[in-house]
Amino acid sequence: MRNEITIDQFHRSLDVNNDGNVDLNEFINGVSLVIVNGSLGKDDLITIFSEIDINKDRYLSINEFGLFITGAKLKR
């Protein structure tokens, strides 16, 4: 059986300090748990985080995270 979660739930599950944003360490630690066969390394995750962090404040807001999850094209 497949479990489905919302973007908000996924974002909150990564936000371990509950400040409303996901920092780089939270992102790496959380996403590493769901990556199949270690197909992405830490450097890959850092690159992905940097691309998702549109405003370059070093945090992923729910909006930035939502754009990433839904596959929206990000513009800077």
C-alpha positions in Angstrom: 0.0 0.0 0.0 1.3 3.4 -0.9 1.4 6.2 1.7 0.8 9.7 0.3 1.7 12.8 2.1 1.2 16.5 1.2 4.0 18.9 0.3 3.4 20.6 3.6 3.7 17.4 5.6 6.9 16.5 3.8 8.3 20.0 4.4 7.4 19.8 8.1 9.0 16.4 8.4 12.3 17.8 7.1 12.0 20.8 9.4 13.3 19.1 12.5 13.7 22.3 14.5 10.2 23.5 13.6 11.2 27.0 12.5 9.1 26.9 9.4 12.1 26.5 7.0 14.4 23.7 6.0 18.1 24.4 6.2 20.8 22.6 4.3 21.5 20.0 7.0 17.8 19.3 7.5 17.5 18.8 3.8 20.5 16.5 3.5 19.5 14.4 6.5 15.9 14.1 5.5 16.2 13.5 1.8 19.0 11.0 2.4 16.5 8.8 4.2 14.3 8.5 1.2 16.9 8.2 -1.6 16.9 4.8 -3.2 20.3 3.0 -3.2 22.2 6.2 -2.3 21.8 7.4 -5.9 22.6 11.0 -4.8 25.5 12.0 -2.7 26.0 14.9 -0.4 27.5 17.1 -3.1 24.4 16.4 -5.3 22.1 17.3 -2.5 24.0 20.5 -1.8 23.6 21.4 -5.5 19.9 20.6 -5.5 19.4 22.6 -2.3 21.1 25.6 -3.9 18.9 25.4 -6.9 15.7 25.2 -4.9 16.7 28.1 -2.6 15.5 30.8 -5.0 16.1 33.8 -2.8 19.5 32.4 -1.6 18.7 32.9 2.1 20.0 29.4 2.9 16.6 28.1 3.9 13.8 26.4 1.9 10.5 28.0 2.6 7.3 26.0 2.0 6.9 27.9 -1.3 10.3 27.1 -2.6 9.9 23.5 -1.6 6.5 23.3 -3.2 7.9 24.6 -6.5 10.6 22.0 -6.4 8.2 19.1 -5.5 5.7 20.0 -8.2 8.3 20.4 -10.8 7.8 24.1 -11.5 10.4 25.8 -13.5 12.3 28.1 -11.2 13.3 31.6 -12.3 15.8 33.9 -10.6 
